[in-house]
Amino acid sequence: MSAAYQGPAVFLMGPTGSGKTALALTLAERLPAEIISVDSAQIYRGLNIGSAKPTPGEQRRVPHHLLDICDPAESYSAQTFSLAAGSLIEQIAERGRVPLLVGGTGLYFRALEQGLAELPAAERTVRAGLHEELARSGVEALHARLALVDPPAAERIHPRDPQRIVRALEVYALTGRPMSELWREARPPALRRAVVKFVLAPAVREQLHQRLARRFTRMLDQGLVNEVLMLRRRGDLSKDCPAVRTVGYRAVWRYLEGQSSYAEMLERGVIATRQLAKRQLTWLRREQGCRWMEMGAPGLSDVVLAALAMAPEFKSVLK
């Protein structure tokens, strides 16, 4: 049995479509490591193509964790992720392997590293009312209301991020307290070891935009419409479910409901993916202690391994 790994966890972060999966697979095989997915879409079973989930072949190459752990009808919180990932990190280290956390869901990374406040569980009636208001008045109106009851939360949450705006208003409705106040009462983080952070990002944003457009078109070619059709046929999901609100899925859902043409669906899917990437990059720029790398640059795995080799804890695992 291998000696337990004593070194830091490795975070590989970046916007959607930046090439994290390919780089992570190479790193995991060279370290060796096991991959923990940090992705709020890849947790769902049945969301494969549109979430860019690692293929079965890629999952066979390297052990993966926190994929396909939820039904699309279920909710999954950053706090739940934090506890699961914290436990997995220690299990992987006990096997003498490096915990490699890969994804673009910034709130999950932050919950793991910094801890989160204990927030109330979602309440169906309150949330349904907020979604009705969202459909009736628009996301800008809800963000304006949030700014009245919780200015710090409104400042942190993007004005066009309906999921987090609704959640903040829901917390206020259930507790009578601003969510920003509860944030200051965060639980201790689940991560019990040091971390080394890498960010994979474009040197020029247009480079990523072009890549995302090609990727969404490829997803459609691979059967994304049929994937969403299978979700709709279940009968217990709607476009307001967290899983279906995932970028790309809602655009296809609207198309299948006859609310848009194929061309409009394609355009909306690409635009939504670009907006997600922009939000992710904005989040990442606020992260401390990260080493930024240019996506698509040659020898990225060598750059990461050279940086890791500076820490003595990695000498026993680097290949």
Sine and cosine of phi, psi and omega as CSV:
sin_phi,cos_phi,sin_psi,cos_psi,sin_omega,cos_omega
0.00,0.00,0.70,-0.71,-0.02,-1.00
-0.93,0.37,0.51,-0.86,0.10,-1.00
-0.92,0.40,0.52,-0.85,0.00,-1.00
-0.89,0.46,0.59,-0.81,0.04,-1.00
-0.99,0.14,0.77,-0.63,-0.08,-1.00
-0.97,-0.24,-0.07,1.00,-0.14,-0.99
-1.00,0.09,-0.14,-0.99,-0.04,-1.00
-0.97,0.24,0.33,-0.94,0.22,-0.98
-0.97,0.23,0.42,-0.91,0.00,-1.00
-0.91,-0.41,0.81,-0.58,0.09,-1.00
-0.98,-0.19,0.81,-0.59,0.15,-0.99
-0.90,-0.43,0.97,-0.24,-0.11,-0.99
-0.92,-0.39,0.26,-0.96,0.05,-1.00
0.29,-0.96,0.28,-0.96,0.03,-1.00
-0.94,0.35,0.29,-0.96,0.04,-1.00
-0.84,0.55,0.64,-0.77,0.06,-1.00
0.98,0.20,0.18,0.98,-0.07,-1.00
-1.00,0.04,-0.08,1.00,0.04,-1.00
0.99,-0.16,0.35,0.94,-0.05,-1.00
-0.90,0.44,-0.66,0.75,-0.08,-1.00
-0.88,0.48,-0.75,0.66,-0.03,-1.00
-0.88,0.47,-0.69,0.72,0.01,-1.00
-0.91,0.41,-0.66,0.75,-0.02,-1.00
-0.88,0.47,-0.65,0.76,0.01,-1.00
-0.88,0.47,-0.70,0.72,0.03,-1.00
-0.89,0.46,-0.72,0.70,0.00,-1.00
-0.88,0.47,-0.70,0.72,-0.06,-1.00
-0.88,0.47,-0.58,0.81,0.00,-1.00
-0.97,0.24,-0.48,0.88,-0.04,-1.00
-1.00,0.04,-0.36,0.93,-0.11,-0.99
-0.97,0.26,-0.88,0.48,0.01,1.00
-1.00,0.07,0.32,-0.95,-0.03,-1.00
-0.59,-0.81,0.19,-0.98,0.21,-0.98
-0.87,-0.49,0.59,-0.80,-0.12,-0.99
-0.99,-0.14,0.77,-0.64,0.16,-0.99
-0.95,-0.31,0.88,-0.48,0.00,-1.00
-0.96,0.29,0.73,-0.68,0.06,-1.00
-0.89,-0.46,0.94,0.34,-0.15,-0.99
-0.59,-0.81,0.86,-0.51,-0.08,-1.00
-0.97,0.24,-0.11,0.99,0.08,-1.00
-0.98,-0.19,-0.60,0.80,-0.07,-1.00
-0.95,0.31,-0.16,0.99,0.09,-1.00
-0.93,0.36,-0.35,0.94,-0.14,-0.99
-1.00,-0.01,0.73,-0.69,0.12,-0.99
-0.94,0.33,0.68,-0.74,0.02,-1.00
1.00,-0.02,-0.22,0.98,0.08,-1.00
-0.98,-0.19,0.99,0.10,-0.13,-0.99
-0.96,-0.29,-0.85,0.53,-0.07,-1.00
-0.93,0.38,-0.79,0.61,-0.09,-1.00
-0.94,0.35,-0.37,0.93,0.04,-1.00
-1.00,-0.03,-0.03,1.00,-0.08,-1.00
0.82,0.57,0.65,0.76,0.01,-1.00
-0.90,0.44,0.63,-0.78,0.08,-1.00
-0.79,0.61,0.67,-0.74,-0.04,-1.00
-0.93,0.36,0.29,-0.96,0.08,-1.00
-0.81,0.58,-0.61,0.79,0.03,-1.00
-0.91,0.42,-0.66,0.75,0.03,-1.00
-0.92,0.40,-0.59,0.81,0.02,-1.00
-0.94,0.35,-0.47,0.88,0.07,-1.00
-0.95,0.30,-0.48,0.88,-0.01,-1.00
-0.92,0.40,-0.63,0.78,-0.11,-0.99
-0.64,-0.77,0.67,-0.74,0.08,-1.00
-0.87,0.50,0.75,-0.66,0.04,-1.00
-0.88,-0.48,0.49,-0.87,0.00,-1.00
-0.72,-0.69,0.44,-0.90,0.04,-1.00
0.90,0.43,0.57,0.82,0.22,-0.98
-0.95,-0.31,0.60,-0.80,0.12,-0.99
0.83,0.55,0.68,0.73,-0.05,-1.00
-0.97,-0.23,-0.11,0.99,-0.05,-1.00
-0.75,-0.66,0.54,-0.84,0.22,-0.98
-0.97,0.23,0.55,-0.83,-0.02,-1.00
-0.86,0.50,-0.33,0.95,0.03,-1.00
-0.99,0.14,-0.19,0.98,-0.06,-1.00
-1.00,-0.02,0.41,-0.91,0.15,-0.99
-0.99,-0.15,0.44,-0.90,-0.01,-1.00
-0.61,-0.80,0.79,-0.61,-0.12,-0.99
-0.98,-0.20,0.33,-0.94,0.08,-1.00
-0.89,0.45,-0.55,0.83,0.03,-1.00
-0.91,0.42,-0.67,0.74,0.05,-1.00
-0.88,0.47,-0.69,0.73,0.06,-1.00
-0.86,0.52,-0.72,0.69,-0.07,-1.00
-0.84,0.55,-0.72,0.69,-0.02,-1.00
-0.91,0.40,-0.67,0.74,0.00,-1.00
-0.92,0.40,-0.72,0.70,-0.02,-1.00
-0.92,0.40,-0.63,0.77,0.02,-1.00
-0.86,0.50,-0.67,0.75,0.04,-1.00
-0.92,0.38,-0.68,0.73,-0.01,-1.00
-0.89,0.46,-0.63,0.78,0.00,-1.00
-0.83,0.55,-0.71,0.70,-0.02,-1.00
-0.94,0.33,-0.58,0.82,0.05,-1.00
-0.90,0.43,-0.68,0.73,0.01,-1.00
-0.90,0.44,-0.69,0.72,0.01,-1.00
-0.89,0.46,-0.61,0.79,0.03,-1.00
-0.89,0.46,-0.46,0.89,0.04,-1.00
-0.99,0.13,0.05,1.00,0.03,-1.00
0.99,0.17,0.35,0.94,-0.03,-1.00
-0.88,-0.47,0.30,-0.96,-0.07,-1.00
-1.00,-0.01,0.79,-0.62,0.11,-0.99
-0.97,0.25,0.89,-0.46,-0.02,-1.00
-0.91,-0.41,0.94,-0.35,-0.05,-1.00
-0.99,-0.16,0.83,-0.55,-0.20,-0.98
-0.76,-0.65,0.80,-0.60,0.08,-1.00
0.28,-0.96,-0.13,-0.99,-0.06,-1.00
-0.79,-0.61,0.16,0.99,0.00,-1.00
-1.00,0.04,1.00,-0.10,-0.12,-0.99
-0.87,0.49,-0.60,0.80,-0.02,-1.00
-0.90,0.44,-0.57,0.82,0.04,-1.00
-0.91,0.42,-0.72,0.69,0.04,-1.00
-0.85,0.52,-0.71,0.71,-0.06,-1.00
-0.92,0.39,-0.64,0.76,0.02,-1.00
-0.87,0.49,-0.66,0.75,-0.01,-1.00
-0.92,0.39,-0.69,0.72,-0.11,-0.99
-0.99,0.12,-0.57,0.82,-0.14,-0.99
-0.91,-0.42,-0.22,0.97,-0.07,-1.00
1.00,0.08,0.33,-0.95,0.00,-1.00
-0.72,-0.70,0.38,-0.93,0.11,-0.99
-0.94,0.35,0.43,-0.90,0.08,-1.00
-0.99,0.10,0.96,-0.28,-0.08,-1.00
-0.97,-0.24,0.43,-0.90,0.01,-1.00
-0.92,0.39,0.48,-0.88,0.07,-1.00
-0.92,0.40,0.41,-0.91,0.04,-1.00
-0.86,0.51,0.59,-0.80,0.03,-1.00
-0.87,-0.49,0.85,-0.52,-0.19,-0.98
-0.84,0.54,-0.71,0.70,-0.08,-1.00
-0.93,0.38,-0.70,0.71,0.01,-1.00
-0.89,0.46,-0.71,0.70,-0.03,-1.00
-0.91,0.42,-0.64,0.77,0.01,-1.00
-0.88,0.48,-0.65,0.76,0.03,-1.00
-0.89,0.45,-0.64,0.77,0.02,-1.00
-0.92,0.38,-0.60,0.80,0.04,-1.00
-0.93,0.36,-0.56,0.83,0.08,-1.00
-0.90,0.43,-0.67,0.75,0.04,-1.00
-0.91,0.42,-0.61,0.79,0.04,-1.00
-0.88,0.48,-0.72,0.70,0.00,-1.00
-0.92,0.40,-0.57,0.82,-0.07,-1.00
-0.98,0.18,-0.68,0.73,-0.17,-0.99
-0.95,-0.31,-0.36,0.93,0.00,-1.00
0.99,-0.12,0.34,-0.94,-0.09,-1.00
-0.92,0.39,-0.53,0.85,-0.01,-1.00
-0.90,0.44,-0.62,0.78,0.00,-1.00
-0.91,0.41,-0.64,0.76,0.04,-1.00
-0.92,0.40,-0.62,0.78,0.02,-1.00
-0.91,0.41,-0.61,0.79,0.04,-1.00
-0.90,0.44,-0.63,0.77,0.04,-1.00
-0.92,0.40,-0.63,0.77,0.05,-1.00
-0.88,0.47,-0.63,0.78,0.00,-1.00
-0.88,0.47,-0.46,0.89,0.02,-1.00
-0.97,0.25,-0.63,0.77,-0.09,-1.00
-1.00,-0.09,-0.38,0.92,-0.06,-1.00
-0.48,-0.88,0.96,0.27,-0.05,-1.00
-0.83,0.56,-0.67,0.74,0.01,-1.00
-0.88,0.48,-0.64,0.77,0.03,-1.00
-0.92,0.40,-0.65,0.76,0.01,-1.00
-0.89,0.45,-0.54,0.84,0.02,-1.00
-0.95,0.32,-0.57,0.82,-0.03,-1.00
-0.99,0.15,-0.49,0.87,-0.08,-1.00
-1.00,-0.08,0.76,-0.65,-0.03,-1.00
-0.88,0.48,0.66,-0.75,-0.04,-1.00
-0.87,0.50,-0.28,0.96,0.02,-1.00
-0.89,-0.46,0.63,0.78,0.06,-1.00
-0.89,-0.46,0.98,0.18,-0.13,-0.99
-0.87,0.50,-0.57,0.82,-0.06,-1.00
-0.88,0.47,-0.73,0.68,-0.04,-1.00
-0.97,0.25,-0.52,0.85,0.06,-1.00
-0.90,0.43,-0.74,0.68,0.03,-1.00
-0.87,0.50,-0.67,0.74,-0.02,-1.00
-0.89,0.45,-0.68,0.74,0.00,-1.00
-0.90,0.44,-0.67,0.74,0.03,-1.00
-0.93,0.36,-0.58,0.82,0.05,-1.00
-0.89,0.45,-0.71,0.70,0.02,-1.00
-0.86,0.50,-0.68,0.73,0.01,-1.00
-0.90,0.45,-0.65,0.76,0.00,-1.00
-0.91,0.41,-0.59,0.81,-0.08,-1.00
-0.99,0.13,-0.51,0.86,-0.11,-0.99
-0.93,-0.37,-0.35,0.94,-0.12,-0.99
0.96,0.28,0.18,0.98,-0.02,-1.00
-0.82,-0.57,0.61,-0.79,0.06,-1.00
-0.89,0.46,0.60,-0.80,0.01,-1.00
-0.90,0.45,-0.54,0.84,0.02,-1.00
-0.88,0.47,-0.53,0.85,0.06,-1.00
-0.93,0.36,-0.64,0.76,0.03,-1.00
-0.94,0.35,-0.54,0.84,0.05,-1.00
-0.84,0.55,-0.57,0.82,-0.05,-1.00
-0.95,0.30,-0.14,0.99,0.04,-1.00
-0.96,-0.28,0.60,0.80,-0.12,-0.99
-0.88,0.48,0.58,-0.81,0.15,-0.99
-0.93,0.38,0.35,-0.94,0.12,-0.99
-0.87,0.49,0.53,-0.85,0.00,-1.00
-0.92,0.40,0.47,-0.88,0.03,-1.00
-0.99,0.17,-0.29,0.96,-0.01,-1.00
-0.98,0.20,0.86,-0.51,-0.10,-1.00
-0.93,-0.38,0.40,0.92,0.04,-1.00
-0.54,-0.84,0.18,-0.98,0.00,-1.00
-0.92,0.39,0.22,-0.98,-0.01,-1.00
-0.65,-0.76,0.58,-0.82,0.13,-0.99
-0.91,-0.42,0.80,-0.60,-0.13,-0.99
-0.92,-0.40,0.72,-0.70,0.12,-0.99
-0.81,-0.58,0.63,-0.78,0.05,-1.00
-0.85,-0.52,0.80,-0.60,0.05,-1.00
-0.98,-0.20,0.88,-0.47,-0.12,-0.99
-0.54,-0.84,0.36,-0.93,0.01,-1.00
-0.98,0.22,0.55,-0.84,0.13,-0.99
-0.95,0.31,-0.58,0.82,0.04,-1.00
-0.80,-0.60,0.80,-0.60,-0.11,-0.99
-0.87,0.49,-0.55,0.84,-0.01,-1.00
-0.87,0.49,-0.52,0.85,0.06,-1.00
-0.86,0.51,-0.69,0.73,0.02,-1.00
-0.94,0.35,-0.64,0.77,0.00,-1.00
-0.85,0.53,-0.71,0.70,0.01,-1.00
-0.90,0.44,-0.64,0.76,0.00,-1.00
-0.91,0.41,-0.64,0.77,0.00,-1.00
-0.93,0.38,-0.61,0.79,0.05,-1.00
-0.89,0.45,-0.70,0.71,0.04,-1.00
-0.90,0.44,-0.63,0.78,-0.05,-1.00
-0.93,0.37,-0.66,0.75,0.00,-1.00
-0.92,0.40,-0.62,0.78,0.07,-1.00
-0.88,0.47,-0.65,0.76,0.03,-1.00
-0.91,0.42,-0.62,0.79,0.05,-1.00
-0.87,0.49,-0.66,0.75,0.05,-1.00
-0.90,0.44,-0.66,0.75,0.05,-1.00
-0.89,0.45,-0.52,0.86,-0.04,-1.00
-0.99,0.14,-0.14,0.99,0.08,-1.00
0.92,-0.39,0.45,0.89,-0.02,-1.00
-0.88,0.47,-0.63,0.77,-0.01,-1.00
-0.87,0.50,-0.69,0.72,0.01,-1.00
-0.91,0.41,-0.58,0.81,0.03,-1.00
-0.88,0.48,-0.70,0.71,0.02,-1.00
-0.93,0.36,-0.59,0.81,0.04,-1.00
-0.86,0.51,-0.65,0.76,0.03,-1.00
-0.90,0.44,-0.60,0.80,0.05,-1.00
-0.92,0.40,-0.67,0.74,-0.01,-1.00
-0.91,0.42,-0.59,0.81,-0.05,-1.00
-0.93,0.36,-0.27,0.96,0.06,-1.00
-0.88,0.48,-0.60,0.80,0.04,-1.00
1.00,0.02,-0.19,0.98,-0.03,-1.00
-0.94,-0.34,0.16,0.99,-0.02,-1.00
-0.89,-0.45,0.42,-0.91,0.10,-1.00
-0.67,-0.75,0.14,-0.99,-0.03,-1.00
-0.95,0.32,-0.08,1.00,0.06,-1.00
-1.00,-0.08,-0.09,1.00,0.07,-1.00
-0.92,0.40,0.59,-0.81,0.01,-1.00
-0.80,0.60,-0.64,0.76,-0.03,-1.00
-0.90,0.43,-0.69,0.73,-0.06,-1.00
-0.96,0.28,-0.41,0.91,0.05,-1.00
-0.96,0.28,-0.11,0.99,0.05,-1.00
-0.84,0.54,0.62,-0.79,-0.06,-1.00
-0.79,0.61,0.75,-0.66,0.00,-1.00
0.99,-0.10,-0.69,0.72,-0.07,-1.00
-0.93,0.37,-0.65,0.76,-0.03,-1.00
-0.92,0.38,-0.60,0.80,0.03,-1.00
-0.89,0.46,-0.68,0.74,0.01,-1.00
-0.93,0.36,-0.63,0.78,0.03,-1.00
-0.85,0.53,-0.72,0.69,0.02,-1.00
-0.88,0.48,-0.63,0.78,0.03,-1.00
-0.89,0.46,-0.69,0.73,-0.01,-1.00
-0.93,0.36,-0.39,0.92,0.08,-1.00
-1.00,0.10,-0.01,1.00,0.01,-1.00
0.99,0.17,0.28,0.96,-0.03,-1.00
-1.00,0.02,-0.09,1.00,0.04,-1.00
-0.41,-0.91,0.33,-0.94,0.10,-0.99
-0.99,0.14,0.15,-0.99,0.03,-1.00
-0.88,0.48,-0.69,0.73,-0.01,-1.00
-0.90,0.44,-0.65,0.76,0.03,-1.00
-0.92,0.40,-0.63,0.78,0.05,-1.00
-0.88,0.48,-0.69,0.72,0.02,-1.00
-0.88,0.48,-0.72,0.69,-0.01,-1.00
-0.89,0.45,-0.71,0.71,-0.02,-1.00
-0.91,0.42,-0.62,0.78,0.02,-1.00
-0.89,0.45,-0.68,0.73,0.01,-1.00
-0.92,0.40,-0.69,0.72,-0.01,-1.00
-0.89,0.45,-0.70,0.72,0.00,-1.00
-0.89,0.45,-0.61,0.79,0.02,-1.00
-0.93,0.38,-0.65,0.76,0.05,-1.00
-0.90,0.44,-0.64,0.77,0.02,-1.00
-0.91,0.42,-0.63,0.78,0.07,-1.00
-0.88,0.48,-0.73,0.68,0.01,-1.00
-0.86,0.51,-0.63,0.78,0.02,-1.00
-0.89,0.45,-0.70,0.71,0.02,-1.00
-0.89,0.45,-0.65,0.76,-0.01,-1.00
-0.90,0.43,-0.67,0.74,0.02,-1.00
-0.91,0.42,-0.63,0.77,0.05,-1.00
-0.87,0.49,-0.69,0.72,0.04,-1.00
-0.88,0.48,-0.73,0.68,-0.08,-1.00
-0.90,0.43,-0.53,0.85,0.01,-1.00
-0.91,0.41,-0.31,0.95,0.04,-1.00
-1.00,0.02,-0.17,0.99,0.01,-1.00
-0.95,0.30,0.62,-0.79,-0.03,-1.00
-0.99,-0.16,0.52,-0.85,0.14,-0.99
0.95,0.30,0.46,0.89,-0.03,-1.00
-0.99,-0.14,0.55,-0.84,0.19,-0.98
-0.98,-0.19,0.89,-0.45,-0.04,-1.00
-1.00,0.03,0.67,-0.75,0.01,-1.00
-0.76,-0.65,0.55,-0.84,-0.01,-1.00
-0.99,0.14,0.84,-0.55,0.01,-1.00
-0.89,0.46,0.61,-0.79,0.01,-1.00
0.99,0.13,-0.11,0.99,0.01,-1.00
-0.94,0.35,0.54,-0.84,0.00,-1.00
-0.94,0.35,0.52,-0.86,0.12,-0.99
0.93,0.37,0.51,0.86,-0.05,-1.00
-0.89,0.45,-0.63,0.77,0.00,-1.00
-0.90,0.44,-0.58,0.81,0.05,-1.00
-0.91,0.41,-0.61,0.79,0.03,-1.00
-0.89,0.46,-0.72,0.69,0.00,-1.00
-0.90,0.43,-0.73,0.69,-0.04,-1.00
-0.91,0.41,-0.59,0.81,0.05,-1.00
-0.90,0.43,-0.63,0.77,0.03,-1.00
-0.92,0.40,-0.65,0.76,0.01,-1.00
-0.93,0.37,-0.53,0.85,-0.03,-1.00
-0.89,0.45,-0.29,0.96,0.03,-1.00
-0.94,0.34,-0.37,0.93,0.00,-1.00
-1.00,-0.06,0.78,-0.63,-0.05,-1.00
-0.88,0.48,-0.43,0.90,-0.05,-1.00
-0.90,0.43,-0.37,0.93,-0.08,-1.00
-1.00,0.03,-0.20,0.98,-0.12,-0.99
-0.88,0.48,-0.51,0.86,-0.06,-1.00
-0.98,0.17,-0.25,0.97,-0.07,-1.00
-0.91,-0.41,-0.33,0.94,-0.03,-1.00
-0.93,0.37,0.67,-0.74,0.02,-1.00
-0.99,-0.17,0.00,0.00,0.00,0.00
